[in-house]
Amino acid sequence: MADQYQAFSAWIRRIEAVTKSLRDHYDSLLAAHSDWEVGPDARLAVFSKPENVLNSIALAMDYESNALFNAQWWGKRHPGITRKDAQRLAGQFDVLMKMCLVNFLYCAFESSFRLYVRAIDANACGQGRGNFKPIYDWLFKRLSCRQWTSLVDFWRLIRNTVHNNGVYWHPGSKEEEVAFEGRKYSFRNGQPVECTWEAAVRMAELLPDMLQDVTTAPELIAIPQIIDPAGQEMGSEGP
């Protein structure tokens, strides 16, 4: 239990650092572009949407480490539950929260990237409505941000396993191998893919710099306004 508490405490601190980085980038952009409308402009909202996800995940991690992985908590709240059942329920919650981190952060920047494509060229990539892989490939090439392709490739493949309970399936039976942080990951049809907390948190840590590179690309900066219908203002402080 002590090891799990220490691990979650370390991940929470790293997630809080990501939140601060998102906030710093947001404040810097807002200071440089005071004409952008706070909330609706997609170039600001792309930083505020992930912040909300990360705040919730940090709370969930705190709950896990102090409650779900604490035998005394189970004894008080659910007397009579077996250790095996408590571990099973805690493990299920852990997987759920990990995939929430992967999935909801991905959705946050995917929706923004689609808006960026439409703002740059309304007719590109099926008006930004097609599969996401061609969309971010087009965007990264157009904005000279190809260095982020491998990150989003890995993130996309991990995220897509959510549809199959953690198992990789490609509609065309295609198998893929991608490199992330110096390690190669194989995605084989019908095979489960493990996404550790370490990998999930590391993806989150890389997110602010990727968003900064894309959002500050000259062609995107030059656009007067990019409205995000789901845009939201950055919160004043974390939980």
N, C-alpha and C positions, 0 to 999 in steps of 0.2 A: 504493500500500500504506500509506503514511504517513497519508493522509487516512482510510482505512478504520480504521486502528488508533485514530486520534484519535476518530472517531465512536463506535466500540465502547467506548472508554474512558469517554466522556461518558455513554453509555447505561448502562454498568455502575454508574457513580456515582449516576445517577438511580434505578436499580433498588435499589441499596443504601439510598438514602434512603427509598424506598417500604417496604422491609423494616423499617427503623427505625420508620417511622410506624405500621405494623401492630403492631409490638412495643409501642410506647408506648400505643396504644389498648387493646391486650390487657392490659397491666399496670394501666392506669387502671381498666378494668372489673373486673379481678380484685380490686383493692384496695377498690373500692366495693361489690363483691358477693362477699364471701368465702364465702358459702354456695353459690355456683355450683360445680359439680363440674368440676375442671380436666380437660380432654380431652373427656369426653362432652357437656358443655353446648354446644349449637350456637351460642350467643352468644359463646362464647370460641373455639370451633373455627373459626368463620368468619374469624377473623384468623390462626390458625395454619396452616390449609390453604393459603392463598395464599403464605405465607412460604416454605413448602417448594418451591413452584413457582418462585418468584423466585430462590431460592438456586441452583437447578439451571440456570435460564436465565442467570444471571450467570456461572456456570462455563462454560456453552456459548459465551457471548460471548467470554470470555477465550480459550477454545480456538480460536475462529474467528479472532480478531484476531492471535493469536500463532502459529498453525499454518496453518489452512486458507487464509488470505489472505497467506501468507508463502511466496514462491517457494523460499527456501532450505530450508524444512521439507519441501516436496514433493520437492526434489532429494535430500534425505537419506533420507526414508522410502519414496519411490516413484521411484527413479531410472528415467529413461526415459519417464516420463509426459509427455505434451505439455502445453504451457501451456493450450491450449484445454480439454483434458479436466480439468485441475486446476481451472480456473475453473468448469467445469460442475458438478463434484462439490461444490466449495465453495458454489456458488450453491444447489444442491439442499439441502444441509445448512442453509444460511441460511434458506431458506423453511420448512423443517421446524421449526426452532427458533422462528421467528417465530409460526407457527401454533400451536405448543405453548404459547407464552406466552398467546396469545389464547384458545385452547380450554380449557386447564386452569385458568386463572384464572376463566373464565366458569363452568366446571363447579363450581368451589369455592363460588362464591356462589349459583349456581342451586340446588344441593342444599340449602343453608342456607335460602334464601328459601322453598323448598317446605316445609321443616320449620316455619318461622315461620307460614306460612299455616295449616297443620294445627294448630299450637299455639293460634292465635287463634280459629279456627273450623274444626272438624274436617270440616265439610260443604262448605266453600267451594271453589270452583274444582275440582270433581270430586275433593275430598279432596287437593288439591294435586298431582294426577297428570296434569293435562292439559297442553296447550301452554303454554310458559313466558310468552309475551306477556300473556295474560289474568291469569296468576298475579302477575307483578310489577306490572301495572297495578292490580290489586286491593290488593296489599300497600302500594304507594306511596300510594294514595288513603286507605287505612285509617289509615296511620301519618303522613299529612301530609308525605310525602317525594317529591312529584311532580316536584321539581326534578331528580331523577335519571333521569327517564323517557327523555330524549333520549340520554343516555349508554348506557343498556342497550339501547335500540332500535338504536343504531349497532353496539354490541358483538354483539348477537344476529344481525344481518344479516351482519356480517363472519364471525362464527363459523359460521353456517350454510353459507357457501360451502365450508367444509372438506369437506362431503359431496360436492361436485361439482368438486373439484380447483381451487378458486378462482373458479368460475363461479357466478353467481347464477341460481337457478331457484326459482320459487315454484309450489307444486302447483296453485294456482288462477290461475296466470299473472298474478298481481298484481305491479305494479311500484311501487317505493317510493323516496321521497327523504327523507333525514334530514339534519339539521344537527348537526355536531359541531365544537366549537372554532371556530365562526364560518365554517365551510366546509360547503357543501352536497354531499352524496354521493348519486349516483343509482344505484339498483339495478335494472338492466334484465335481463329474462329472456334467458338465453343469452349474457350479456356477462360477461367476467372483471372482477373487482373487485380493485384493488390495495390491499393494506394495508401501509403502510410501517412500518419499525421505529419511526419517530417517532410515528406514530399508535398503534401497539401499546404503546409505553412510556408515552405520554400517558394511555391508558386505565388502565394500571396505576397511574399516579400519582394518578388520581382515585378509585381503588378504596377506600383507607382511609377517606376522609371520607364516602363513600357508606355504607360498612358501619357507620361510627360513627353517622351520622344514623338509619339504620334500627334498629340494635341498641339504641340508647339511647332510642328512642321509648317514652313512658310505658306504653303498653299492652303492649309486648313485655317491658319491664323487669319489669313486675308479675307475670309468669308465674313460678312457683316454679322450674320446671325444664323445659328443652327438650333432650331427649337426641338427639345425633347419633350414629348407629351407626358412622359413619366418622370420628368426632371424634379429634383428636390434640392433644397438649400442645405449646405453643410451645417451640421449641428454645432451648437456653441461649445459643447464639451462632451466627452465620452461618458459612459455609465459610471 
